[in-house]
């Protein structure tokens, strides 16, 4: 099997530990254990009492009943038995693709988006067609273009909602049109849903609630601020969940007893987590908007209160990666260069870090934009 290098991950693996001001990440400012355990009002005493009694065995293979029940509450039509725990959303995406995609299948993937969603199908022998998002349309794709891409052998449509890196949300109306097209060829629709819009989360609709062959993947890494426990899940119908069970036995046994317990705790306290994170997102988004308004060398189509954004810079597109390497070395500031998404001249800007890091990172980025030999004069 041959597969392309994972552009974003290779960049972060190389550079993220060198950064003083990391504004590249798409997680909402990660919580410490102390912050997490303060959620229940008793400083984690109940959690630790249960943990101290728990054997560090394999635990619940698919995720504990408590975890599955809490995750199922995020959906209208997915029972707990159809939730399967995975190693983050990357594990969930891999499980879905590995289980369902075969050589000769056609896959349509929103592009750019999370690289797993198009390069894993290619590695499995599928032909992959890109459904492009358009900067001229606020990073939305065109449904008419999708109509042209649908084929009799289209097995799956892969989406990222909200999109990574742009933060664009596919609304219910567009998702319903996608579902109708998928039905014409009996295709699955896989949607990576790790980014929840926190301005009006109740308006967000999961593909698992719209379509019987819709598969939602999610995790606690982005919206819930605990990437350190590497916990995700798939949500699907019962038939698909049974397919996943077979393939899952080959990819993982369990996510770990501690991870399951802490993940369940986070989901039980999700209202408090989301309240905390809504404040961070809305506050930092305003800081970002103010910076863009004051900086003539950048522009942005702003995300809808999700934790990833995509900035356009007035730089030489051919020098995008070198610009960001030099920015890191000279100013200590890390972003993900847009060429890692096949979008040179742009960058993923993770604005949901702590406020002090964001402000100083943006300040230093502005300084470098006005000093750099890579900017357009």
Secondary structure, DSSP 8 states (H G I E B T S, - for coil): ------HHHHHHHHHGGG-SEE----SS----HHHHHTTTSSTTHHHHHHHHT---S---TT--HHHHHHHHTT-SS--GGGEEEESHHHHHHHHHHHHH--TT-EEEEEESS-THHHHHHHHTT-EEEEEEEEGGGTTEE-HHHHHHH--TTEEEEEEESS-TTT-----HHHHHHHHHHHHHTT-EEEEE-----SSSGGG---HHHH-TTEEEEEESSSTTS-GGG--EEEE--HHHHHHHHHHHHHH-S-S-HHHHHHHHHHHHTHHHHHHHHHHHHHHHHHHHHHHHHH-TTEEE---SS-S-EEEEESB-GGGHHHHHHHHHHHH-EE-EEGGGGT-TTEEEE-TTS-HHHHHHHHHHHHHHHHH-TTB--
